[in-house]
Amino acid sequence: MTTTLITGAGRSLGLETVRRLRDAGHTVYAGLRDLADAGPVRELGAIPVQLDVTDQASVDAALASIPELDVLVNNAGVLGTRHALDGLDATEMTQVLDTNVVGIVRVTQAALPLLRASASPVIVNVASGVGFARWLLDPAHDEFPVTAVPYAASKAAVIALTVQYAKNLPGFRVNASDPGYTATAFNGFSGHQTVTEGTDATIALATIGPDGPTAEFHNRDGRIDY
């Protein structure tokens, strides 16, 4: 059976990823900042584990509690609170990068020993089309109206980070997913996709075999060419 860890698993895209991978037969460890929020993941048959991606001790303890691991889904992320350039400061930028980028590094590095013991290790980093410069500049894309700096910069970093991890881990399948404009609390539930549609790419990449793609960026329609 495939064993999977999902960060930021308590709600929205993370919780839907838990549901779909449980339905696919995975043993799922659901990373939550607060175990008081564990009810929904328990109802889905997942195993809750306290995991705050901004806290190295929490990350280390979470990974130490997992006996084996085949798939890591780095889903945890924050939008940030400064959406206009006026008022943006280094503290805000650092907080967003610490969760969305450094958090992935903390969890992935702690997970590497377990993943290296897997016959088919997989890492999926949940990025965003908002981190894809070509779409930010294209009026035909949902991302074009976005002007906020921290979130877009963090997701651009996630895409580059994914490529570099894939190059360093040739025996792994390491990819990034773009949920697309999905109705979540991040956008006041204004997105035109459901959370199921928003997890299509993540699920597809989390269930690939050893002959699947690596170092790629996918949305629900497939590969996005860099």
C-alpha positions in Angstrom: 0.0 0.0 0.0 1.2 3.5 -0.8 1.8 5.8 2.2 1.4 9.5 1.7 1.9 12.6 3.8 0.0 15.8 2.9 0.8 19.1 4.6 -1.9 21.7 5.1 -4.4 18.9 5.0 -7.2 20.2 7.2 -9.4 22.1 4.8 -10.0 23.1 1.2 -7.6 21.7 -1.4 -5.6 19.8 1.3 -8.7 18.1 2.7 -9.9 17.2 -0.8 -6.5 15.7 -1.6 -6.8 13.6 1.6 -10.2 12.4 0.4 -9.2 11.5 -3.1 -5.9 9.7 -2.1 -7.7 7.8 0.6 -10.3 6.7 -2.1 -7.3 5.7 -4.3 -6.2 3.3 -1.5 -3.4 5.3 0.1 -2.6 5.3 3.7 -2.7 9.1 4.3 -1.0 11.0 7.1 -2.7 14.4 7.3 -0.4 17.2 8.4 -2.3 19.8 10.6 -1.0 22.8 12.5 -3.6 22.1 15.3 -4.8 18.6 16.1 -8.0 20.1 17.4 -8.9 20.4 13.7 -8.5 16.7 13.0 -12.1 15.7 12.9 -12.6 16.0 9.1 -9.5 14.0 8.3 -10.3 11.3 10.8 -13.8 11.0 9.2 -12.0 10.3 5.9 -9.9 7.6 7.4 -6.6 9.5 7.4 -4.1 9.7 10.3 -3.7 13.2 11.7 -0.2 14.4 12.6 0.7 17.7 14.1 2.9 19.5 11.5 3.6 23.2 11.3 5.8 23.7 8.3 7.3 26.9 9.8 8.5 25.0 12.9 11.5 22.7 12.4 10.8 20.8 15.7 7.3 20.2 14.6 8.4 19.0 11.2 11.0 16.6 12.7 8.6 15.2 15.2 5.9 14.6 12.5 8.3 12.7 10.2 9.7 10.7 13.1 6.1 9.5 13.8 5.7 8.1 10.2 7.1 4.6 9.7 7.4 4.7 5.9 6.6 7.1 3.1 6.2 6.9 -0.6 4.5 10.2 -1.6 4.9 13.7 -0.1 2.4 16.4 -1.1 3.6 19.8 0.0 0.3 21.6 0.0 0.6 24.0 2.9 0.6 27.6 2.0 -0.5 31.1 3.0 -1.8 34.0 0.8 -0.3 36.8 2.9 -2.0 39.9 4.2 -0.5 42.6 2.0 -2.1 42.6 -1.5 -1.1 46.1 -2.5 2.5 47.3 -3.0 1.9 50.2 -0.6 2.5 48.8 2.8 4.4 45.8 1.7 7.5 45.3 3.9 10.2 42.7 4.4 8.4 41.1 7.3 5.3 40.3 5.2 7.5 39.0 2.4 9.5 36.8 4.8 6.4 35.3 6.4 4.9 34.2 3.1 8.2 32.8 1.8 8.8 31.0 5.2 5.6 29.0 4.8 5.3 28.6 1.0 9.0 28.0 0.1 11.2 27.4 3.1 8.4 25.2 4.6 8.6 22.9 1.6 12.4 22.6 2.1 11.9 21.8 5.9 9.4 19.1 5.2 11.1 17.6 2.2 14.6 17.5 3.8 13.1 15.8 6.8 11.2 13.3 4.6 14.1 12.3 2.4 15.3 9.4 4.4 11.9 7.8 4.4 11.3 8.6 0.7 14.7 7.2 -0.3 13.6 3.8 1.2 10.6 3.8 -1.0 10.6 1.7 -4.3 8.8 4.6 -6.0 9.2 7.9 -4.3 7.1 10.9 -5.4 7.0 14.5 -4.4 4.3 16.9 -5.4 4.7 20.6 -4.6 1.5 22.6 -4.9 2.5 25.8 -6.8 0.2 28.1 -8.7 -0.3 29.7 -12.1 0.2 32.9 -10.2 3.8 32.0 -10.0 4.1 31.6 -13.8 5.3 34.8 -15.2 4.0 34.2 -18.7 0.5 33.9 -17.4 0.8 36.9 -15.2 1.4 39.0 -18.3 -1.3 37.4 -20.5 -4.8 39.0 -20.3 -6.3 35.7 -21.5 -5.3 34.0 -18.2 -7.0 34.2 -14.8 -3.7 35.2 -13.3 -3.3 38.4 -15.2 -5.2 40.7 -12.8 -3.1 39.6 -9.8 -0.7 42.3 -8.6 0.2 41.0 -5.1 3.9 40.4 -4.8 4.6 37.9 -2.0 2.3 35.0 -3.0 3.3 35.2 -6.7 7.0 35.4 -5.9 6.7 32.4 -3.5 4.9 30.2 -6.1 7.5 31.1 -8.7 10.1 29.9 -6.3 8.2 26.7 -5.7 8.3 26.0 -9.5 12.1 26.5 -9.6 12.6 24.6 -6.4 10.7 21.7 -7.9 12.9 21.6 -11.0 16.1 21.7 -8.9 14.9 18.9 -6.5 14.1 16.8 -9.5 17.6 17.3 -10.9 19.1 16.3 -7.6 16.9 13.3 -7.1 16.9 11.4 -10.4 15.3 8.3 -8.8 12.3 10.3 -7.6 9.3 11.8 -9.5 9.3 15.4 -8.4 6.7 17.7 -9.9 4.6 20.9 -9.3 0.9 21.2 -9.6 -1.3 24.3 -10.4 -4.7 24.0 -8.9 -6.1 26.8 -11.1 -8.7 29.4 -10.1 -10.5 27.3 -7.5 -13.2 28.4 -5.1 -11.5 28.6 -1.8 -11.2 30.9 1.2 -8.0 32.4 -0.5 -10.2 34.1 -3.1 -13.4 34.5 -1.2 -14.8 31.4 -3.0 -14.9 33.3 -6.3 -13.0 30.8 -8.3 -14.8 29.0 -11.2 -13.4 25.5 -10.3 -14.5 23.2 -7.6 -12.0 21.8 -5.1 -12.2 18.5 -6.9 -11.2 20.1 -10.1 -8.6 22.1 -8.3 -6.9 18.9 -7.0 -7.0 17.1 -10.4 -3.3 17.9 -11.2 -2.1 17.1 -7.7 -3.9 13.7 -7.6 -2.6 12.8 -11.1 1.0 13.6 -10.1 0.7 11.9 -6.7 -0.4 8.6 -8.3 2.2 8.4 -11.0 4.6 5.4 -11.3 8.3 5.3 -11.6 8.1 5.8 -15.3 6.1 9.0 -14.9 7.2 12.6 -15.5 9.6 14.5 -13.3 10.6 18.2 -13.1 7.3 19.2 -14.7 4.6 21.7 -13.9 1.0 20.5 -14.5 -2.6 21.8 -14.2 -5.7 19.7 -14.7 -5.3 19.8 -18.5 -1.8 18.4 -18.3 1.8 19.6 -18.7 2.4 23.4 -18.7 5.4 24.2 -20.9 8.0 26.4 -19.2 
